[in-house]
Amino acid sequence: WTPSFSFDPVFYYGMMIFCFQVFDVVGRYLVLVGVKMTHLSVLISSPGRIVIVVLLLCCRYEYWIFRYDLTRLVLVGLLAATNGFFISWTMNLGPQQGNPENADIASYAMSFALVNGILCGSLVASALATILTGSANESATLIGEELNFLATLASESL
């Protein structure tokens, strides 16, 4: 995406990342303040986030309301808030599914699966970027940096 106003692209992309980080924390906070969901409602509504992804893809074509920077920021914020909310809820509800004696093992397994999911998503995104843009050297460097970061993150969480 390119900014529709006279923003510096570096500032614009930084603003998008900042928006995602802030609203991810807001989504996680909603769980703490008592917004309740059941197992079934999480299972049903979590895949509904694909609608937000489709709307973000519409921003690429810059027609109608999707050409505005504010629309992109709102959609990124909504995706981030639902991301934080549903991840927090699944991490809270997951260990309750099994034997209470094994809740700590389930928590470790879920954390490990979450980190591996982030790793796989990053690798797939980098591979797709390489295929679509043809810049293999830059993507290989990014993949290496992502692997180092995620390995550090995984070692800290265990």
C-alpha distance (Angstrom), angle and dihedral (degrees) to the residues before:
residue distance angle dihedral
W1 . . .
T2 3.72 . .
P3 3.78 121.1 .
S4 3.78 115.0 -102.5
F5 3.80 91.8 -145.8
S6 3.78 127.3 55.0
F7 3.82 93.2 -83.1
D8 3.73 119.3 144.5
P9 3.84 103.7 -109.5
V10 3.82 91.5 -129.4
F11 3.81 90.2 54.1
Y12 3.80 90.8 45.6
Y13 3.81 94.1 52.2
G14 3.80 90.2 44.5
M15 3.78 89.0 51.9
M16 3.82 90.4 52.1
I17 3.81 91.5 51.2
F18 3.81 91.1 46.4
C19 3.81 90.3 50.1
F20 3.81 90.7 51.2
Q21 3.80 93.2 48.8
V22 3.81 94.6 47.6
F23 3.80 95.1 47.7
D24 3.80 92.2 43.9
V25 3.81 87.2 58.9
V26 3.82 90.3 45.7
G27 3.82 89.6 53.7
R28 3.79 91.3 50.3
Y29 3.80 90.1 47.7
L30 3.82 91.6 54.9
V31 3.79 88.1 66.0
L32 3.80 90.6 52.9
V33 3.81 94.8 50.7
G34 3.76 91.7 55.0
V35 3.80 110.6 -93.2
K36 3.81 99.1 157.2
M37 3.79 130.8 -149.8
T38 3.76 132.9 171.8
H39 3.78 126.7 -132.6
L40 3.80 91.0 -102.5
S41 3.80 95.3 48.2
V42 3.82 91.3 51.3
L43 3.80 90.0 48.4
I44 3.80 92.7 50.1
S45 3.81 101.3 39.5
S46 3.81 100.1 39.8
P47 3.83 95.3 70.9
G48 3.81 87.5 48.1
R49 3.80 86.9 77.4
I50 3.80 86.7 82.6
V51 3.82 86.1 82.4
I52 3.81 89.0 64.6
V53 3.81 90.3 50.2
V54 3.81 90.9 51.6
L55 3.81 90.5 49.7
L56 3.81 89.5 50.3
L57 3.79 88.7 52.6
C58 3.81 88.4 53.0
C59 3.81 87.5 59.5
R60 3.79 87.8 66.9
Y61 3.80 91.0 67.6
E62 3.81 94.0 48.9
Y63 3.78 101.3 -143.8
W64 3.77 131.4 137.7
I65 3.81 112.5 -13.6
F66 3.81 92.5 -15.3
R67 3.80 93.5 76.7
Y68 3.82 93.5 72.0
D69 3.79 124.1 93.1
L70 3.79 91.0 -139.1
T71 3.82 90.6 59.3
R72 3.79 90.2 52.5
L73 3.79 92.0 48.6
V74 3.81 92.2 48.4
L75 3.80 91.9 49.6
V76 3.81 92.5 46.9
G77 3.81 89.1 48.4
L78 3.80 91.6 49.2
L79 3.81 91.8 48.3
A80 3.80 90.6 48.6
A81 3.81 94.2 47.2
T82 3.79 92.2 50.3
N83 3.80 89.1 44.5
G84 3.79 92.8 55.8
F85 3.79 93.1 40.5
F86 3.80 97.7 50.3
I87 3.80 95.0 40.7
S88 3.80 90.2 51.9
W89 3.78 92.0 47.7
T90 3.78 94.7 48.0
M91 3.80 90.2 48.1
N92 3.82 89.1 51.3
L93 3.80 97.2 43.6
G94 3.81 98.9 38.8
P95 3.82 100.5 73.0
Q96 3.82 89.8 48.1
Q97 3.81 90.5 63.7
G98 3.77 95.3 73.3
N99 3.75 140.5 38.1
P100 3.85 111.5 -39.7
E101 3.80 89.4 -133.4
N102 3.81 89.9 62.7
A103 3.82 97.9 44.3
D104 3.81 92.8 109.2
I105 3.82 91.7 51.8
A106 3.81 89.8 48.3
S107 3.82 89.6 51.5
Y108 3.81 91.7 52.5
A109 3.80 91.3 46.6
M110 3.80 91.4 49.9
S111 3.81 91.8 49.2
F112 3.78 90.1 49.7
A113 3.81 91.0 49.0
L114 3.81 91.1 48.8
V115 3.80 92.9 52.2
N116 3.81 91.2 46.0
G117 3.80 90.2 49.4
I118 3.80 90.2 53.0
L119 3.80 89.7 47.9
C120 3.80 93.6 50.0
G121 3.80 91.8 45.9
S122 3.80 90.9 51.0
L123 3.79 92.2 49.0
V124 3.79 93.1 48.0
A125 3.81 91.3 47.4
S126 3.80 91.1 49.8
A127 3.80 91.4 47.5
L128 3.80 91.2 50.2
A129 3.80 90.5 47.9
T130 3.79 89.0 52.5
I131 3.78 92.1 49.5
L132 3.79 94.0 46.2
T133 3.80 98.8 41.9
G134 3.80 101.9 27.2
S135 3.82 94.5 -135.7
A136 3.80 100.4 131.6
N137 3.83 97.7 164.0
E138 3.79 94.2 54.7
S139 3.80 92.4 44.8
A140 3.81 92.2 48.9
T141 3.79 89.5 53.4
L142 3.81 91.1 49.0
I143 3.80 91.7 48.3
G144 3.81 90.2 51.8
E145 3.80 91.6 50.0
E146 3.80 91.7 47.3
L147 3.81 91.6 50.0
N148 3.80 91.3 50.7
F149 3.79 92.3 47.9
L150 3.80 93.8 47.0
A151 3.80 92.5 46.1
T152 3.81 88.6 53.6
L153 3.79 90.7 47.0
A154 3.80 92.1 49.2
S155 3.79 93.2 49.1
E156 3.81 91.2 49.7
S157 3.82 93.2 49.7
L158 3.80 92.2 53.2
